[in-house]
Amino acid sequence: MPRTHRYPNFTAFIATGAILGFVVGSALAYFGDDVQRYSAGTTVAFIGLFGACVFGMAAAVLAVLLDRRR
């Protein structure tokens, strides 16, 4: 029986990374030091979106590396 090549689901990898990044970034912003210039909600949203971008990109790179593995 021939071996079939299983491809990673890129959308699932990126979405999971983005959600995880938003949660981690938001938690870091919420439990971190207060910033006097911005409200807590603004800080949580900004750092959460930054975390989502970083983790989403890391998940995309991981999916590509898993796809290229033989």
C-alpha positions as CSV (number, residue, x, y, z in Angstrom):
1,M,0.0,0.0,0.0
2,P,1.6,3.3,-1.0
3,R,2.2,5.9,1.7
4,T,0.0,9.0,1.5
5,H,1.4,12.4,2.3
6,R,-0.6,14.2,4.9
7,Y,-0.6,18.0,4.5
8,P,-1.0,20.3,7.5
9,N,-4.1,22.5,7.5
10,F,-2.6,25.9,7.2
11,T,-5.8,27.8,8.1
12,A,-6.1,25.8,11.3
13,F,-2.4,26.3,12.2
14,I,-2.6,30.1,11.7
15,A,-6.0,30.5,13.4
16,T,-4.8,28.5,16.4
17,G,-1.6,30.5,16.6
18,A,-3.4,33.8,16.4
19,I,-6.0,32.9,19.0
20,L,-3.3,31.7,21.4
21,G,-1.2,34.8,20.7
22,F,-4.1,37.1,21.5
23,V,-4.8,35.3,24.7
24,V,-1.1,35.4,25.8
25,G,-0.7,39.0,24.7
26,S,-3.9,40.1,26.5
27,A,-2.9,38.3,29.6
28,L,0.5,39.9,29.6
29,A,-1.0,43.3,29.1
30,Y,-3.7,42.8,31.7
31,F,-1.4,41.5,34.5
32,G,1.6,43.7,33.6
33,D,2.4,47.2,34.6
34,D,-0.1,49.9,34.1
35,V,0.5,52.4,31.3
36,Q,-0.6,55.9,32.4
37,R,-1.3,57.2,28.8
38,Y,-3.7,54.5,27.7
39,S,-6.7,52.8,29.3
40,A,-6.5,49.1,30.3
41,G,-8.8,48.1,27.5
42,T,-6.7,49.8,24.8
43,T,-3.5,48.2,26.2
44,V,-5.0,44.8,26.2
45,A,-6.4,45.1,22.7
46,F,-3.1,46.5,21.3
47,I,-0.8,44.0,22.9
48,G,-3.3,41.2,22.2
49,L,-3.4,42.0,18.5
50,F,0.4,42.2,18.4
51,G,0.6,38.8,20.1
52,A,-1.9,37.4,17.6
53,C,0.3,38.6,14.7
54,V,3.5,37.2,16.1
55,F,2.0,33.8,17.1
56,G,0.1,33.6,13.8
57,M,3.3,34.1,11.8
58,A,5.2,31.6,14.0
59,A,2.4,29.1,13.4
60,A,2.5,29.7,9.7
61,V,6.3,29.1,9.7
62,L,5.8,25.9,11.7
63,A,3.1,24.7,9.2
64,V,5.4,25.3,6.2
65,L,8.3,23.4,8.0
66,L,6.0,20.5,8.7
67,D,4.8,20.5,5.1
68,R,8.3,20.5,3.7
69,R,9.4,17.6,6.0
70,R,9.6,14.3,4.2
